[in-house]
């Protein structure tokens, strides 16, 4: 047979000689090429997503680290008693009458005197421009210092105050001489002065702890805007979300997983939970606005309402995670407990729940991490408001005070006009991501430490 | 007595009951717990439950009923000319509440005594409250002040009655439990019954949430449709809200923007997500997979506001300077493209991890069969695995689409705010979610169609996403291949 075929083939004129196994024919080559292409599509897809992630994190970090550095001016100020306490009796009432405008001119004069004393001369620079180097936040700070300690009056103290946002931006490279020439808020002469002051050691940059502790500040004072209120608001909310969701979530999961009979009622609950997990977060914001604020009359912008809304949102996630870890406890544990005479409730609470606890906690922490970054529903319940007062302590009704949250602060800074706020916004993201990394790390550690494979 | 102290008192009564009943049953059994029906602690817990649960339930009912009664009581104070005008009525009631709360705060801060508060003439109220640092919008009318005084009286009586009722119920519960306590008493069964009840209660919260969402969306949407014609909302082609009235509130441009942006997002996320899943499931070495898969999932863990800032600061200007302006598509940083691309990136891990699971669920025997017939790996994937996994993948894509439609922060920061019906992807457009945010943030009154439209938009969004989810689950369930 074989011979016949060979002979037949050999007899056909123009037919290519039979290829060897070692050399691929065209079809095989094509198939192999498409095989390789297909594989490279996969690699390319992964590269695209990871590259985007890397670019995003890189831009956020390079924009945001600047927020942790701040330009400050250090110079001596004589707290002139004549100007700050015209009545001369040091009483608080009379000291309060001198507004920040009075302190602003005092600080401006002091900086002018310091510039003159150092012999710094720049063409076209007038005293007003020097005054404007100092942040508008500084007079209020000095005023509070004096109000707290009137004995400072008459003394010469060295103050360290923020420089304005534009000067700060110049030191960080955000503001250049070209942009300054077109900018009404800063002049090229001021930048020259900034260089001189820097050389003289008056203008320095240092770690900006105020970014983590100050409250938000208005549009004109990006340099003094901080995350203090947002961090406290976020912490209040996360603690309350934990207190609301963990007991309720665990109770609901225990019922559905261990007790619930298979009937229409439990079916409805199950369908509800899986659907709620997919409802857009903003719908929960509408719910919070309609029910908690309009119907129940809870105060707008308060962290309590924020926590309630986010709890309702997080509950399905926590229930799903908790049920998974309850299901992972082998039935033999339950049977053994029932066998030695425990009731079903005792079995669940004494044996199943403790064994499932590490998994439940891991799921809860991961749920909280998602909740921490949630923004949209908080916008609707008024947490985007401009809040400069710290909320009170949690037991003095602080949960009813207006507050804001980290992701909301990111959003509200990003929507302001001054580019200095983009830096702040990115800085706030760094803080937010730091919280998220810590929470995820705790969850992973918990899982590593306590996870049991049965 | 504040609510918090009241709860503390109930707790203390409960603990006392716990100790008493536990002691009693032990002494009745002559310190021989083996002759008891239940463990001694259960007798204690029974007392605790009897002390706390009925009292707390009564408190809850009280807190719902009292505001309704107050409302009815105060109706007689509302001036006749605004009694039939709901917005003015709401405003009046809000004033009354503010004045009453303000007076209480003033007393608390020691600015006025309670006698002064009870007899204060209306024209002095604003000044007195201002010195207690409670700001009032305008002068207080006699009607408001009278109503506020009545409200204060009612609230004070209410608080007192509430406390007395709760404490009495709680004490009665302890007495009842104490009298029931005996060695034959089935305390454990009772406690377990209550515990089960609490568990059921907790699991109904999911239902309550859904009911709350549907009710709040529905009632406010219906109010909106009484102020604005329903066909103009669903078929109107222009969106130009105007807070002085006379707005055009058409859904179509918003819906178009939403769907267009979601389409762009899906065009990015579906191919990248599926190829990622295929590579990870079929090609990647287990060690590579163990590194890459968590890295991809990091994307899903980053808050959306971060993506929003990325769209605003990086992607938007990049697309504007390199694509839109050079090719004459416009000069807007925020555009359909910007938002769509970024939402697409956000959805990659969602699609890839779902698709990954589905591909892994295809049985190995099908792969082996295909290889045995001489197919290459990619041919196996394209002609055997993907068809087998298709229903699951379609489900994943639909779920991702529903997430893209409901995404808020990225579009708020990256898509723009102009409601345009346009095909140009580099044009700023807006979505349903953006408009919900913009209509409901800031000082809003809940009487104008411009505010209430947000609820109708929310309803539309809820129905669309819910529909997509249910459809996705249906497809997955209906076409799932049953292996083995």
Interface residues (C-beta under 8 A of the other chain):
Chain A: X31 X32 X34 X35 X37 X38 X39 X41 X42 X43 X44 X45 X46 X48 X49 X50 X52 X53 X55 X56 X59 X60 X63 X247 X248 X249 X251 X252 X254 X255 X256 X259 X260 X268 X269 X272 X273 X274 X275 X276 X278 X279 X280 X281 X282 X283 X284 X285 X286 X287 X289 X290 X291 X294 X295 X297 X312 X315 X316 X319 X343 X344 X345 X369 X370 X372 X373 X374 X375 X376 X379 X380 X382 X384 X407 X410 X411 X414 X415 X422 X425 X426 X429 X432 X433 X436 X440
Chain B: X97 X188 X192 X195 X196 X198 X199 X200 X201 X202 X203 X204 X205 X206 X207 X209 X210 X212 X213 X216 X217 X219 X220 X271 X272 X273 X275 X276 X278 X279 X280 X283 X292 X295 X296 X298 X299 X301 X302 X303 X304 X305 X306 X307 X308 X309 X310 X312 X313 X314 X345 X348 X349 X376 X377 X378 X379 X381 X382 X399 X402 X403 X405 X406 X407 X408 X409 X412 X413 X433 X436 X437 X440 X441 X446 X454 X455 X458 X461 X462 X465 X466 X469 X470 X473
